[in-house]
Amino acid sequence: MAHRSSRVWQGIVVLLIAAVVLANQISDFAHIGVGSLIVIAIALLAIALCVARLKFAALPVPFAALYFVLQAPLDLPFIRLGILVLIAFLAYLGLKMLLPRMRRRQRVEYGDSHEEDEQSSDGNAPSLTVNFGSTKYRLRADALETARLHCSFGSMKLAFEEVELSANGAEAVVSCSFGTVKLFVPEHWQIVDQVNCSMGSVDIGKRFFRAAQDAPKLTLSGNVSFGGVEVRRL
């Protein structure tokens, strides 16, 4: 998982470098120096990292850098660098005080953290949503058919220890953007990955694991953008 995430961010850096070179060749941006374009690329990357890692309080810093570089080319009101730094610092402190504390816990097992909200969900077609927070669910079902999972700017964990799948298997439809979804499933289940990824990753674990042909089958589908889905076997 970590290896895939690092590849994603390496890819973003390469794309930003390509954008800098392209912008420097376009007449509308030719008056912007290469150094300024590099600052813009770094600021955009910092914004993406802040959002992906749920560090929203730090966003004023890269935005201040963008404003400083673009105020002349875009004819924005002039603000001195020292004032911009002060504004960014005060905005950071204010957001730090106002926003809830959110962390990505990719390496924490299901029951290891007591800081997350824990809930139970019963039924064979649950629909679960996490927005700007961190929640773990303990599912209960006697013939699970479809689970719809929506996670945006947060972290969702689901334990399937008390779940039986329907005779035809079950589907988990995931919609994940700027967040993480982690599924804890029984060891013997078949996991089928059909998720569409856009700047995201899916790790179904034990890549060379071969489940029995008659083993319960859970199919993962949906979309992941700037986030990750991970399966852990219990």
KELOFI-218617 format. One record per residue (C-alpha): residue in one letter; chain; residue number from 1; x, y, z. Coordinates in nm, 2 decimals. Example, Ala and Ser with C-alpha at 12.3 -4.5 7.8 and 13.67 -1.06 7.14 Angstrom:
+------+------+-----+--------+--------+--------+
| code | unit | pos |      u |      v |      w |
+------+------+-----+--------+--------+--------+
|    A |    A |   1 |   1.23 |  -0.45 |   0.78 |
|    S |    A |   2 |   1.37 |  -0.11 |   0.71 |
+------+------+-----+--------+--------+--------+
//
This chain:
+------+------+-----+--------+--------+--------+
| code | unit | pos |      u |      v |      w |
+------+------+-----+--------+--------+--------+
|    M |    A |   1 |   0.00 |   0.00 |   0.00 |
|    A |    A |   2 |   0.27 |   0.24 |   0.10 |
|    H |    A |   3 |   0.47 |   0.15 |  -0.22 |
|    R |    A |   4 |   0.17 |   0.22 |  -0.44 |
|    S |    A |   5 |   0.10 |   0.55 |  -0.26 |
|    S |    A |   6 |   0.46 |   0.66 |  -0.32 |
|    R |    A |   7 |   0.42 |   0.58 |  -0.69 |
|    V |    A |   8 |   0.11 |   0.79 |  -0.71 |
|    W |    A |   9 |   0.28 |   1.10 |  -0.56 |
|    Q |    A |  10 |   0.59 |   1.04 |  -0.78 |
|    G |    A |  11 |   0.36 |   1.04 |  -1.08 |
|    I |    A |  12 |   0.20 |   1.36 |  -0.97 |
|    V |    A |  13 |   0.54 |   1.53 |  -0.94 |
|    V |    A |  14 |   0.64 |   1.42 |  -1.29 |
|    L |    A |  15 |   0.31 |   1.55 |  -1.43 |
|    L |    A |  16 |   0.36 |   1.88 |  -1.25 |
|    I |    A |  17 |   0.71 |   1.91 |  -1.40 |
|    A |    A |  18 |   0.57 |   1.84 |  -1.74 |
|    A |    A |  19 |   0.31 |   2.11 |  -1.69 |
|    V |    A |  20 |   0.58 |   2.36 |  -1.58 |
|    V |    A |  21 |   0.78 |   2.29 |  -1.90 |
|    L |    A |  22 |   0.46 |   2.32 |  -2.12 |
|    A |    A |  23 |   0.35 |   2.64 |  -1.95 |
|    N |    A |  24 |   0.69 |   2.80 |  -2.01 |
|    Q |    A |  25 |   0.65 |   2.74 |  -2.38 |
|    I |    A |  26 |   0.30 |   2.89 |  -2.41 |
|    S |    A |  27 |   0.30 |   3.26 |  -2.50 |
|    D |    A |  28 |   0.04 |   3.35 |  -2.24 |
|    F |    A |  29 |   0.27 |   3.22 |  -1.96 |
|    A |    A |  30 |   0.60 |   3.30 |  -2.12 |
|    H |    A |  31 |   0.64 |   3.61 |  -1.90 |
|    I |    A |  32 |   0.63 |   3.39 |  -1.59 |
|    G |    A |  33 |   0.98 |   3.28 |  -1.51 |
|    V |    A |  34 |   1.08 |   2.92 |  -1.47 |
|    G |    A |  35 |   1.14 |   2.97 |  -1.10 |
|    S |    A |  36 |   0.79 |   3.10 |  -1.05 |
|    L |    A |  37 |   0.65 |   2.81 |  -1.24 |
|    I |    A |  38 |   0.84 |   2.57 |  -1.02 |
|    V |    A |  39 |   0.69 |   2.74 |  -0.71 |
|    I |    A |  40 |   0.35 |   2.71 |  -0.86 |
|    A |    A |  41 |   0.40 |   2.34 |  -0.92 |
|    I |    A |  42 |   0.53 |   2.28 |  -0.57 |
|    A |    A |  43 |   0.24 |   2.48 |  -0.42 |
|    L |    A |  44 |  -0.02 |   2.27 |  -0.62 |
|    L |    A |  45 |   0.15 |   1.95 |  -0.50 |
|    A |    A |  46 |   0.14 |   2.08 |  -0.14 |
|    I |    A |  47 |  -0.23 |   2.15 |  -0.17 |
|    A |    A |  48 |  -0.30 |   1.80 |  -0.31 |
|    L |    A |  49 |  -0.09 |   1.64 |  -0.02 |
|    C |    A |  50 |  -0.27 |   1.85 |   0.24 |
|    V |    A |  51 |  -0.61 |   1.74 |   0.12 |
|    A |    A |  52 |  -0.51 |   1.37 |   0.07 |
|    R |    A |  53 |  -0.36 |   1.36 |   0.42 |
|    L |    A |  54 |  -0.65 |   1.56 |   0.58 |
|    K |    A |  55 |  -0.42 |   1.84 |   0.68 |
|    F |    A |  56 |  -0.66 |   2.12 |   0.59 |
|    A |    A |  57 |  -0.52 |   2.37 |   0.84 |
|    A |    A |  58 |  -0.19 |   2.38 |   0.64 |
|    L |    A |  59 |  -0.37 |   2.49 |   0.32 |
|    P |    A |  60 |  -0.32 |   2.86 |   0.37 |
|    V |    A |  61 |   0.06 |   2.82 |   0.33 |
|    P |    A |  62 |   0.06 |   2.69 |  -0.03 |
|    F |    A |  63 |  -0.22 |   2.93 |  -0.13 |
|    A |    A |  64 |  -0.02 |   3.22 |   0.00 |
|    A |    A |  65 |   0.27 |   3.11 |  -0.21 |
|    L |    A |  66 |   0.05 |   3.09 |  -0.52 |
|    Y |    A |  67 |  -0.09 |   3.43 |  -0.46 |
|    F |    A |  68 |   0.26 |   3.58 |  -0.42 |
|    V |    A |  69 |   0.38 |   3.43 |  -0.75 |
|    L |    A |  70 |   0.06 |   3.51 |  -0.95 |
|    Q |    A |  71 |  -0.04 |   3.85 |  -0.82 |
|    A |    A |  72 |   0.16 |   4.03 |  -1.09 |
|    P |    A |  73 |   0.08 |   3.80 |  -1.39 |
|    L |    A |  74 |  -0.29 |   3.80 |  -1.30 |
|    D |    A |  75 |  -0.30 |   4.17 |  -1.20 |
|    L |    A |  76 |  -0.41 |   4.08 |  -0.84 |
|    P |    A |  77 |  -0.40 |   4.34 |  -0.56 |
|    F |    A |  78 |  -0.04 |   4.37 |  -0.44 |
|    I |    A |  79 |   0.03 |   4.22 |  -0.10 |
|    R |    A |  80 |   0.38 |   4.22 |   0.04 |
|    L |    A |  81 |   0.55 |   3.89 |   0.11 |
|    G |    A |  82 |   0.57 |   3.96 |   0.49 |
|    I |    A |  83 |   0.20 |   4.03 |   0.51 |
|    L |    A |  84 |   0.12 |   3.72 |   0.31 |
|    V |    A |  85 |   0.33 |   3.51 |   0.55 |
|    L |    A |  86 |   0.15 |   3.67 |   0.85 |
|    I |    A |  87 |  -0.20 |   3.61 |   0.69 |
|    A |    A |  88 |  -0.11 |   3.24 |   0.62 |
|    F |    A |  89 |   0.02 |   3.19 |   0.97 |
|    L |    A |  90 |  -0.29 |   3.34 |   1.13 |
|    A |    A |  91 |  -0.52 |   3.14 |   0.90 |
|    Y |    A |  92 |  -0.33 |   2.82 |   0.99 |
|    L |    A |  93 |  -0.37 |   2.89 |   1.36 |
|    G |    A |  94 |  -0.74 |   2.97 |   1.32 |
|    L |    A |  95 |  -0.81 |   2.65 |   1.11 |
|    K |    A |  96 |  -0.61 |   2.44 |   1.36 |
|    M |    A |  97 |  -0.84 |   2.56 |   1.64 |
|    L |    A |  98 |  -1.16 |   2.52 |   1.45 |
|    L |    A |  99 |  -1.12 |   2.20 |   1.25 |
|    P |    A | 100 |  -1.15 |   1.85 |   1.41 |
|    R |    A | 101 |  -0.85 |   1.64 |   1.45 |
|    M |    A | 102 |  -0.83 |   1.39 |   1.17 |
|    R |    A | 103 |  -0.56 |   1.14 |   1.09 |
|    R |    A | 104 |  -0.51 |   0.87 |   0.84 |
|    R |    A | 105 |  -0.44 |   0.54 |   1.02 |
|    Q |    A | 106 |  -0.34 |   0.31 |   0.74 |
|    R |    A | 107 |  -0.13 |   0.09 |   0.96 |
|    V |    A | 108 |  -0.37 |   0.05 |   1.25 |
|    E |    A | 109 |  -0.56 |  -0.27 |   1.29 |
|    Y |    A | 110 |  -0.94 |  -0.27 |   1.33 |
|    G |    A | 111 |  -0.95 |  -0.28 |   1.71 |
|    D |    A | 112 |  -0.63 |  -0.09 |   1.79 |
|    S |    A | 113 |  -0.75 |   0.26 |   1.81 |
|    H |    A | 114 |  -1.00 |   0.41 |   2.05 |
|    E |    A | 115 |  -1.01 |   0.75 |   1.90 |
|    E |    A | 116 |  -1.24 |   0.65 |   1.61 |
|    D |    A | 117 |  -1.62 |   0.64 |   1.64 |
|    E |    A | 118 |  -1.74 |   0.28 |   1.63 |
|    Q |    A | 119 |  -2.09 |   0.18 |   1.50 |
|    S |    A | 120 |  -2.28 |  -0.14 |   1.42 |
|    S |    A | 121 |  -2.47 |  -0.20 |   1.10 |
|    D |    A | 122 |  -2.72 |  -0.48 |   1.06 |
|    G |    A | 123 |  -2.88 |  -0.60 |   0.73 |
|    N |    A | 124 |  -2.80 |  -0.75 |   0.39 |
|    A |    A | 125 |  -2.78 |  -0.42 |   0.20 |
|    P |    A | 126 |  -2.62 |  -0.16 |   0.42 |
|    S |    A | 127 |  -2.54 |   0.19 |   0.30 |
|    L |    A | 128 |  -2.26 |   0.36 |   0.50 |
|    T |    A | 129 |  -2.12 |   0.71 |   0.47 |
|    V |    A | 130 |  -1.82 |   0.89 |   0.63 |
|    N |    A | 131 |  -1.75 |   1.25 |   0.55 |
|    F |    A | 132 |  -1.47 |   1.45 |   0.72 |
|    G |    A | 133 |  -1.41 |   1.20 |   1.00 |
|    S |    A | 134 |  -1.30 |   0.85 |   1.10 |
|    T |    A | 135 |  -1.55 |   0.57 |   1.17 |
|    K |    A | 136 |  -1.53 |   0.20 |   1.20 |
|    Y |    A | 137 |  -1.83 |  -0.03 |   1.15 |
|    R |    A | 138 |  -1.89 |  -0.38 |   1.27 |
|    L |    A | 139 |  -2.12 |  -0.54 |   1.01 |
|    R |    A | 140 |  -2.38 |  -0.81 |   1.08 |
|    A |    A | 141 |  -2.56 |  -0.99 |   0.80 |
|    D |    A | 142 |  -2.69 |  -1.34 |   0.74 |
|    A |    A | 143 |  -2.69 |  -1.31 |   0.36 |
|    L |    A | 144 |  -2.51 |  -1.00 |   0.25 |
|    E |    A | 145 |  -2.59 |  -0.89 |  -0.10 |
|    T |    A | 146 |  -2.47 |  -0.53 |  -0.16 |
|    A |    A | 147 |  -2.29 |  -0.29 |   0.07 |
|    R |    A | 148 |  -2.26 |   0.07 |  -0.05 |
|    L |    A | 149 |  -1.97 |   0.26 |   0.10 |
|    H |    A | 150 |  -1.91 |   0.63 |   0.06 |
|    C |    A | 151 |  -1.60 |   0.79 |   0.21 |
|    S |    A | 152 |  -1.50 |   1.14 |   0.14 |
|    F |    A | 153 |  -1.21 |   1.32 |   0.32 |
|    G |    A | 154 |  -1.20 |   1.06 |   0.60 |
|    S |    A | 155 |  -1.13 |   0.71 |   0.70 |
|    M |    A | 156 |  -1.37 |   0.41 |   0.71 |
|    K |    A | 157 |  -1.31 |   0.07 |   0.85 |
|    L |    A | 158 |  -1.54 |  -0.23 |   0.82 |
|    A |    A | 159 |  -1.52 |  -0.56 |   1.01 |
|    F |    A | 160 |  -1.69 |  -0.86 |   0.83 |
|    E |    A | 161 |  -1.64 |  -1.11 |   1.11 |
|    E |    A | 162 |  -2.01 |  -1.15 |   1.17 |
|    V |    A | 163 |  -2.11 |  -1.15 |   0.80 |
|    E |    A | 164 |  -2.24 |  -1.43 |   0.59 |
|    L |    A | 165 |  -2.25 |  -1.37 |   0.22 |
|    S |    A | 166 |  -2.55 |  -1.46 |   0.00 |
|    A |    A | 167 |  -2.54 |  -1.78 |  -0.21 |
|    N |    A | 168 |  -2.44 |  -1.58 |  -0.51 |
|    G |    A | 169 |  -2.18 |  -1.38 |  -0.33 |
|    A |    A | 170 |  -2.19 |  -1.01 |  -0.24 |
|    E |    A | 171 |  -2.07 |  -0.68 |  -0.39 |
|    A |    A | 172 |  -1.92 |  -0.38 |  -0.21 |
|    V |    A | 173 |  -1.97 |  -0.07 |  -0.41 |
|    V |    A | 174 |  -1.71 |   0.19 |  -0.30 |
|    S |    A | 175 |  -1.71 |   0.56 |  -0.36 |
|    C |    A | 176 |  -1.39 |   0.69 |  -0.21 |
|    S |    A | 177 |  -1.23 |   1.04 |  -0.27 |
|    F |    A | 178 |  -0.95 |   1.18 |  -0.06 |
|    G |    A | 179 |  -0.99 |   0.91 |   0.20 |
|    T |    A | 180 |  -0.93 |   0.55 |   0.29 |
|    V |    A | 181 |  -1.15 |   0.25 |   0.31 |
|    K |    A | 182 |  -1.02 |  -0.06 |   0.49 |
|    L |    A | 183 |  -1.21 |  -0.39 |   0.49 |
|    F |    A | 184 |  -1.14 |  -0.67 |   0.74 |
|    V |    A | 185 |  -1.26 |  -1.00 |   0.59 |
|    P |    A | 186 |  -1.24 |  -1.37 |   0.68 |
|    E |    A | 187 |  -0.93 |  -1.55 |   0.56 |
|    H |    A | 188 |  -1.10 |  -1.79 |   0.32 |
|    W |    A | 189 |  -1.31 |  -1.54 |   0.12 |
|    Q |    A | 190 |  -1.25 |  -1.47 |  -0.25 |
|    I |    A | 191 |  -1.19 |  -1.10 |  -0.32 |
|    V |    A | 192 |  -1.25 |  -0.98 |  -0.68 |
|    D |    A | 193 |  -1.12 |  -0.63 |  -0.76 |
|    Q |    A | 194 |  -1.33 |  -0.44 |  -1.01 |
|    V |    A | 195 |  -1.27 |  -0.09 |  -0.88 |
|    N |    A | 196 |  -1.19 |   0.20 |  -1.11 |
|    C |    A | 197 |  -0.90 |   0.41 |  -0.98 |
|    S |    A | 198 |  -0.81 |   0.77 |  -1.06 |
|    M |    A | 199 |  -0.50 |   0.88 |  -0.87 |
|    G |    A | 200 |  -0.58 |   0.61 |  -0.61 |
|    S |    A | 201 |  -0.50 |   0.25 |  -0.52 |
|    V |    A | 202 |  -0.66 |  -0.08 |  -0.43 |
|    D |    A | 203 |  -0.48 |  -0.35 |  -0.23 |
|    I |    A | 204 |  -0.67 |  -0.67 |  -0.18 |
|    G |    A | 205 |  -0.39 |  -0.83 |   0.01 |
|    K |    A | 206 |  -0.22 |  -1.17 |  -0.03 |
|    R |    A | 207 |  -0.19 |  -1.13 |  -0.40 |
|    F |    A | 208 |  -0.09 |  -1.50 |  -0.45 |
|    F |    A | 209 |  -0.37 |  -1.63 |  -0.22 |
|    R |    A | 210 |  -0.59 |  -1.89 |  -0.39 |
|    A |    A | 211 |  -0.93 |  -1.93 |  -0.23 |
|    A |    A | 212 |  -1.13 |  -2.25 |  -0.28 |
|    Q |    A | 213 |  -1.37 |  -2.24 |  -0.58 |
|    D |    A | 214 |  -1.67 |  -2.27 |  -0.35 |
|    A |    A | 215 |  -1.55 |  -2.00 |  -0.11 |
|    P |    A | 216 |  -1.77 |  -1.70 |  -0.05 |
|    K |    A | 217 |  -1.70 |  -1.43 |  -0.31 |
|    L |    A | 218 |  -1.69 |  -1.05 |  -0.23 |
|    T |    A | 219 |  -1.66 |  -0.83 |  -0.54 |
|    L |    A | 220 |  -1.53 |  -0.48 |  -0.50 |
|    S |    A | 221 |  -1.66 |  -0.22 |  -0.75 |
|    G |    A | 222 |  -1.70 |   0.16 |  -0.77 |
|    N |    A | 223 |  -1.46 |   0.44 |  -0.79 |
|    V |    A | 224 |  -1.15 |   0.56 |  -0.60 |
|    S |    A | 225 |  -0.99 |   0.90 |  -0.66 |
|    F |    A | 226 |  -0.71 |   1.04 |  -0.45 |
|    G |    A | 227 |  -0.77 |   0.77 |  -0.19 |
|    G |    A | 228 |  -0.72 |   0.41 |  -0.12 |
|    V |    A | 229 |  -0.90 |   0.08 |  -0.05 |
|    E |    A | 230 |  -0.73 |  -0.20 |   0.14 |
|    V |    A | 231 |  -0.84 |  -0.55 |   0.23 |
|    R |    A | 232 |  -0.71 |  -0.73 |   0.54 |
|    R |    A | 233 |  -0.77 |  -1.09 |   0.60 |
|    L |    A | 234 |  -0.86 |  -1.20 |   0.95 |
+------+------+-----+--------+--------+--------+
//
